[in-house]
Amino acid sequence: MGEHTAPQLTPAQPTPGHLSHAAPGWWRSQRHLLGVFLVAMWVAWFGVTLWSAPHEETAGDLRNAVSSGDVKAWDRSSRAPDGLLSSTGFGPGKGMGNMTGTAGTIIEWQDASGQRYWADGADLVQPLEPQSAPQTNGDAGRVLDQWMVQQGAPDRRLDIPSVPRWLGVGFWAFGIAAIVFGYQPRRGNRWFWFWLSSLTLGLGVLAYAVFECIRDPKQAARPHGGVTGLVWVFAGKLAISLAVLLIGAIAVRM
C-alpha cells in the first residue's frame, strides 16, 4: 500500500484590515513611541495643573474654611490668582477671575492637602455701622487682614507648587524639539506645527503627538504651512476663550 502524506496547511496571512495598532510591531516604531511619550507627558502635566490650580469660591466658603480650621496658609492681593487657562498662550496663567474683584480684598488660601482656593472677601469686612466703613480699598484690605487673624487663620504664607510649571515647560520644550528636529511631519510642515504648539493648554503639541506620531499618517500631497498654523492658533485660542466664557455664564445661572 502506498504511503499517505498529510496535506500541508498554509498559514493564513493576515489582511491589512486585520492588523491592529496594538500589534507588537507597532511598539517598535520610534515615531509611535514618541507620540505616546508626549501624550503621557501632557496627561501628567494637565492632571497636576488641574489639581493645583486655585478654585474660585465665595466669601461664605472663605468664612466657613477659616472657622473650621481648614485654612493652613493664606495671602491677600488685589487680583485673582493664576488659573488653569492663560490669556497669553501655552501654560497656566491668569484666569478669568482677574477681571473682577475688589482691589485688595482677594484672599487665596490652602488647605492641609495643599489645594488652593480664592475668594473676594469684600463682603466679610462690611461693618454694621456705615460711618465706620473703610474709606479706601487699602483700608478694606487691612480690615480683612485683621478679620482673618481674629478668626484664627494662621500667619503662614502660601507655598505655591512649582511642579506644574516645570512639567509644562518640560512638555513644551520636548514637544518643540520633536517638531523642529524630529521626524518629518506629514500632515503639516514644521512651521505649521511650530505655530500650533503655542495653542492654549498644550493642545497643539498634543495634536502633533496624536496626528503626526501615533496615527503615523501618509505624506499629504499638500501639507499645511506656517500661515495656516498661525490662522489655526488664532481661531483655536478664540474658540477656547469663548467656550470658557460660555461655560462660566452657564455655571453662574445654575
C-alpha positions as CSV (number, residue, x, y, z in Angstrom):
1,M,0.0,0.0,0.0
2,G,1.2,3.5,-0.8
3,E,2.0,5.9,2.0
4,H,-0.4,8.7,2.5
5,T,1.1,12.1,3.2
6,A,-0.7,14.6,5.3
7,P,-1.8,17.7,3.5
8,Q,0.3,20.7,4.1
9,L,-1.6,23.6,5.6
10,T,-0.6,27.1,4.5
11,P,-0.7,29.6,7.4
12,A,-3.4,32.2,6.9
13,Q,-1.9,35.6,6.0
14,P,-3.4,38.5,7.9
15,T,-5.0,41.1,5.8
16,P,-4.1,44.7,6.4
17,G,-7.6,45.3,7.7
18,H,-7.0,42.8,10.5
19,L,-3.8,44.4,11.7
20,S,-4.1,46.2,15.0
21,H,-2.2,49.2,16.3
22,A,-1.7,47.1,19.4
23,A,0.4,44.6,17.5
24,P,4.0,44.1,18.8
25,G,5.4,45.7,15.7
26,W,3.6,48.9,16.4
27,W,5.5,49.4,19.6
28,R,8.8,49.0,17.8
29,S,8.3,52.3,15.9
30,Q,10.2,55.1,17.5
31,R,7.7,57.5,15.9
32,H,4.8,55.8,17.7
33,L,6.7,55.8,21.0
34,L,7.5,59.5,20.7
35,G,3.8,60.2,20.3
36,V,2.9,58.0,23.3
37,F,5.5,59.7,25.4
38,L,4.3,63.2,24.5
39,V,0.7,62.2,25.4
40,A,1.8,60.7,28.7
41,M,3.7,64.0,29.5
42,W,0.6,66.0,28.6
43,V,-1.7,63.9,30.8
44,A,0.7,64.2,33.8
45,W,1.1,67.9,33.3
46,F,-2.6,68.6,32.8
47,G,-3.6,66.4,35.8
48,V,-1.2,68.1,38.2
49,T,-2.1,71.6,36.9
50,L,-5.8,70.9,37.1
51,W,-5.4,69.7,40.7
52,S,-3.2,72.6,41.8
53,A,-5.0,75.4,40.0
54,P,-6.8,77.7,42.5
55,H,-10.6,77.1,42.7
56,E,-12.8,80.1,42.9
57,E,-15.1,80.1,46.0
58,T,-17.5,82.6,47.7
59,A,-16.9,84.8,50.7
60,G,-19.2,82.4,52.6
61,D,-16.9,79.5,51.7
62,L,-13.9,81.5,53.0
63,R,-15.7,82.2,56.3
64,N,-16.5,78.5,56.7
65,A,-13.0,77.4,55.9
66,V,-11.5,79.9,58.4
67,S,-14.0,78.9,61.2
68,S,-13.4,75.2,60.6
69,G,-9.6,75.5,60.7
70,D,-9.2,74.4,57.1
71,V,-7.1,77.4,56.2
72,K,-3.4,76.4,56.7
73,A,-1.9,79.3,54.8
74,W,-3.2,82.4,53.1
75,D,-2.4,85.6,51.4
76,R,-4.2,88.8,50.3
77,S,-3.8,90.5,46.9
78,S,-5.6,92.9,44.6
79,R,-6.1,90.4,41.8
80,A,-7.3,86.8,41.4
81,P,-4.5,84.2,41.3
82,D,-3.3,82.3,38.3
83,G,-5.9,79.9,36.9
84,L,-5.8,77.0,34.5
85,L,-6.2,78.9,31.3
86,S,-3.7,81.5,30.2
87,S,-4.6,84.7,28.3
88,T,-1.2,84.7,26.6
89,G,-0.8,81.1,25.3
90,F,0.5,77.8,26.5
91,G,0.8,77.4,30.2
92,P,-1.5,78.0,33.1
93,G,-1.8,81.8,33.6
94,K,-4.2,84.5,34.6
95,G,-7.7,83.1,34.7
96,M,-11.0,84.8,34.0
97,G,-11.3,85.8,37.7
98,N,-8.7,88.5,37.3
99,M,-11.3,90.7,35.5
100,T,-13.5,91.0,38.6
101,G,-13.0,91.6,42.3
102,T,-12.5,94.5,44.7
103,A,-8.8,95.6,44.8
104,G,-7.1,94.5,47.9
105,T,-9.7,92.0,49.1
106,I,-8.8,88.9,47.2
107,I,-7.9,86.1,49.7
108,E,-6.1,83.0,48.5
109,W,-5.7,80.1,50.9
110,Q,-4.5,76.5,51.1
111,D,-5.9,73.6,53.0
112,A,-4.0,70.7,54.6
113,S,-3.6,68.8,51.3
114,G,-2.1,71.9,49.6
115,Q,-5.2,72.5,47.4
116,R,-5.6,76.2,46.7
117,Y,-8.8,78.3,46.7
118,W,-9.5,82.0,46.4
119,A,-12.5,84.3,47.1
120,D,-13.3,88.0,47.2
121,G,-13.6,88.8,50.9
122,A,-15.0,92.3,50.5
123,D,-18.4,91.2,52.0
124,L,-16.6,90.0,55.1
125,V,-15.4,93.4,56.1
126,Q,-18.6,95.4,55.9
127,P,-19.2,96.8,59.4
128,L,-22.6,97.2,60.9
129,E,-22.2,101.0,61.3
130,P,-22.0,102.7,57.8
131,Q,-20.0,105.6,59.2
132,S,-17.1,103.3,60.2
133,A,-16.9,101.7,56.7
134,P,-13.4,101.5,55.2
135,Q,-12.8,104.6,53.1
136,T,-10.4,103.1,50.6
137,N,-9.6,99.7,49.1
138,G,-6.4,99.8,51.2
139,D,-8.4,100.2,54.3
140,A,-10.7,97.3,53.3
141,G,-7.6,95.1,52.8
142,R,-6.2,95.9,56.2
143,V,-9.6,95.3,57.9
144,L,-9.7,92.0,56.1
145,D,-6.2,91.1,57.4
146,Q,-7.4,91.8,60.9
147,W,-10.5,89.7,60.4
148,M,-8.5,86.7,59.2
149,V,-6.2,86.9,62.2
150,Q,-9.1,87.4,64.6
151,Q,-10.9,84.4,63.2
152,G,-7.8,82.2,63.8
153,A,-6.2,82.0,60.4
154,P,-2.5,81.1,60.8
155,D,0.2,83.6,60.0
156,R,1.6,81.4,57.2
157,R,2.1,82.4,53.6
158,L,1.2,80.3,50.6
159,D,3.5,77.6,49.3
160,I,2.9,77.8,45.6
161,P,3.8,74.4,44.0
162,S,6.4,74.7,41.2
163,V,5.9,71.1,39.8
164,P,3.1,72.1,37.3
165,R,5.1,74.9,35.9
166,W,8.2,72.8,35.4
167,L,6.2,69.9,33.9
168,G,4.6,72.4,31.5
169,V,8.0,73.8,30.5
170,G,9.4,70.3,30.0
171,F,6.5,69.2,27.9
172,W,6.5,72.3,25.7
173,A,10.3,72.2,25.3
174,F,10.4,68.5,24.4
175,G,7.5,69.0,22.0
176,I,9.2,71.9,20.3
177,A,12.4,69.8,20.0
178,A,10.4,66.9,18.5
179,I,8.7,69.2,16.0
180,V,11.9,71.1,14.9
181,F,14.4,68.3,15.0
182,G,12.4,65.1,15.0
183,Y,10.6,63.0,12.3
184,Q,9.5,64.8,9.2
185,P,5.8,65.9,9.7
186,R,3.4,64.6,7.1
187,R,0.1,66.5,7.6
188,G,1.8,69.9,8.0
189,N,5.3,71.2,7.7
190,R,7.4,72.1,10.7
191,W,6.4,75.8,10.7
192,F,2.7,74.7,10.8
193,W,3.3,72.6,14.0
194,F,5.7,75.2,15.5
195,W,3.0,77.9,15.5
196,L,0.3,75.4,16.6
197,S,2.4,74.4,19.6
198,S,1.6,77.7,21.2
199,L,-2.1,76.8,21.5
200,T,-3.6,77.1,24.9
201,L,-3.2,74.1,27.3
202,G,-0.6,72.4,25.1
203,L,-3.3,71.2,22.7
204,G,-1.1,72.0,19.7
205,V,1.7,69.7,20.9
206,L,-0.9,67.1,21.9
207,A,-2.3,67.3,18.4
208,Y,1.2,66.8,16.9
209,A,1.7,63.7,19.1
210,V,-1.6,62.1,18.0
211,F,-1.9,63.1,14.4
212,E,1.8,63.0,13.3
213,C,3.2,60.3,15.6
214,I,0.7,57.9,17.0
215,R,-1.5,57.8,13.9
216,D,1.6,57.8,11.6
217,P,-0.2,59.2,8.5
218,K,0.8,59.0,4.9
219,Q,2.6,62.0,3.4
220,A,0.0,64.6,2.5
221,A,0.1,65.9,-1.1
222,R,-0.1,69.5,0.2
223,P,0.9,69.7,3.9
224,H,-0.4,72.6,5.9
225,G,2.1,75.6,6.0
226,G,3.1,78.2,8.6
227,V,0.4,80.7,7.6
228,T,-2.3,78.0,8.1
229,G,-0.8,77.3,11.6
230,L,-1.0,80.9,12.6
231,V,-4.6,81.1,11.5
232,W,-5.5,77.9,13.4
233,V,-3.8,79.2,16.5
234,F,-5.7,82.4,16.4
235,A,-9.0,80.6,15.8
236,G,-8.3,78.0,18.4
237,K,-7.5,80.5,21.2
238,L,-10.6,82.5,20.3
239,A,-12.7,79.4,20.4
240,I,-11.3,78.3,23.7
241,S,-11.9,81.7,25.2
242,L,-15.5,81.8,24.0
243,A,-16.0,78.3,25.4
244,V,-14.7,79.4,28.8
245,L,-16.9,82.4,28.8
246,L,-19.9,80.3,27.8
247,I,-19.2,77.7,30.5
248,G,-18.8,80.4,33.1
249,A,-22.1,82.0,32.2
250,I,-23.9,78.7,32.4
251,A,-22.3,77.9,35.7
252,V,-23.4,81.3,37.1
253,R,-27.0,80.6,36.1
254,M,-27.1,77.1,37.6
